[in-house]
Amino acid sequence: MAAEHEALNGAVQLIAERLSSTTTKVDYSAMLHTADIDYSLEWLDSIEVIRDYNNSIGDNGIINFKLYTGDYMEYFHNNRHNMEITIRYTDQETSGATSDRYKFIITNNITGIEGSHITNVDYAKLNETEMINIEGQFISTTLEALRSKTIDKIYQGDTAERIIKSAFAVESAKMSTGGSDLALTVDMITADIQKPISRLVVPTGTMLFDLPVLLQDVKYGVYNTGLGLYLQKYTTTINPPRFNQEPVNQEVVTNDTIFVYPLFDTARAEEATKKLIIYNTQIHKFNQVDHTYFEDADVVNLFTTSDTKFTDNGEIDFMNHGNTLVVSETNQLIQKGVQVDDETITMSAGNNVSSRQSYARADGGMMPKFLKDNESLSKAKSLIAKQNTTTLMAQWNFCNPRLIFPGMAVTYVYVTSEGTILRLNGSVAGFYYKYQAGTSVQHGMLTLTLEKPIDALARAGE
C-alpha cells in the first residue's frame, strides 16, 4: 500500500515542481456599456463562471462589483434593461490578454431605489456618500444570437452527424454579432449512428439548438451514450508545449465553438488524443501548492486537492429503470415467425425480439425494459449508459479554465482504500471557477462523469 501511495504522490510531486508549467496568475478588469457611455469599473469584487456541460448550452457568468450611487443613477438606472459588459482577462506570466463582450443583466433587487431618498439627491453628492452593490449575469453575445435562431429544412441522404455540422455552420454564417460576422467552429465527436437518413423534414419553428436533440431522442439517434451540446469560447494552441521541452513556434487561436459529444461514453478516454489526467492526492500540503498542472502536447496533467466527493446510486437505477433492453426486430415483422407442422406450432423469439444486457448483476437478476416501436433506441441505450456511471466532484486550485472543454475525455487516478492505484475513465461534465479581486488566482471545481470503480477493477484485471 505504501508503494502505491508513493507512486501516485511521485506523479503529483512532478507536477508541483514543474516550474515551467503556468501558475495561473491572472487579473480581470471590466467595462459597462450602454448606448451612450462606456464606463470602466473601478471596484470589481468577483467573477464566477458556471459550465454545466450535461444540462446547459452555454456559460452562466456572474459578476459582482460596486458603483458610485450617483453614477449608477445618472448612467445606468434608466438603461438597465439594455446593457453590455466587456471583461478583459490578463495572464500575468505570459503577458497574454483577451477581451470579450457580453450581454449584461442586473440580477440583484434594486427596485427599491424608486421613490427613495436617492432619487431626490444630487448625483455628485451621492457619489461622495454612497455606493451600490451590483450583481449581474453576463451571457455570450454569440449564445444570445444563436439560442433564438430557428431552422426549417429538408435533408435527404445525410447522416445525423453531417446534418448537425452543416446546420450550425450554415446557419451561423448568416448571422452577425456586434457588427461582425459570426465565426463559429463546430467540434463534434464521431457519431455512433452513421446510417444515412433517407428524408428528414425539420418542422418550421424548430430551434437550432433543438435539432441535435430531435435527432438523438425522437428520430434516428446520434450517440448510444447520450448527447451533449455546448457553446464555449475555446483556445487552441498550435504546437502545444511538450514535457521537458522548450516551447517552439506556439500559436494561440480562440474561437466560439459548438461542441457536440457523448455524455456517458467512458471508453473514449482510452483512445482520445486530447485528454485530461487527474491525480488525486490525500497529502494536505499539496492543497497550497500553486503549480497544479502542466501540458504535455494535447494531454493536460493536473492534481486535485484531498477534498473530493463521489455520487453513486449503486444498484438503485438498474433496479428502477432496468439493465436490459428488449427490442422488437421490426425488420422481421414481414417474415414468417411461426412454423406449423402436423403436431406443433413453434414461434421463434429471435426473429421477433432481441435483448441487450449492459450490466450483469451479481445476483443474476435481470430487469428488462421493453422498447416500443416508436421509441429512440439511442435514447434508451443512453439511459442505461448513464446508469453505468458515477459522478465525482474534485477541487482544482490555481486552475486554468482555458484548458477545459465540454465532454473532454478524462482519466482519474487515485489510491483505493485497499491500497491499489485505480484509474477511472470518463469525461468532464461540468466546471465551476471563481476569481476574487486582489488574489490574482482562480480556483475551480471539476464535475466528472466516470465509470464505476467495480467496472474499472474488472477492466484492470483483464
Secondary structure, 3 states (H helix, E strand, C coil): CHHHHHHHHHHHHHHHCCCCCCCCCEEEEEEEECCCCEEECCEEEEEEEEEECCCCCECEEEEEEEEEHHHHHHHHHHHCCCEEEEEEEEECCCCEEEEEEEEEEECCCCHHHCCCHHHHCCHHHHHHHCEEEEEEEEEEHHHHHHCCCEEEEEECCECHHHHHHHHHHHHHHCCEECCEECCEEEEECCCCCCCCECCEEEEEEEEHHHHHHHHHHHHCCCCCCCEEEEEEEEEEEECCCCCCCCCCCCEEEEEEEEEEEECCCCHHHHCCCCEEEEEECCCHHHHHCCCCEEEECCEEEEEECCCEEEECCCCHHHHHHCCEEEEECHHHCCCCCEEECCCCEEECHHHCEEEEECCCCCCCCCCEEEECCCCCHHHHHHHHHHHCEEEEEEEECCCCHHHCCCCCEEEEEEECCCCCEEEEEEEEEEEEEEEECCCCCEEEEEEEEEECHHHHHHHHCC
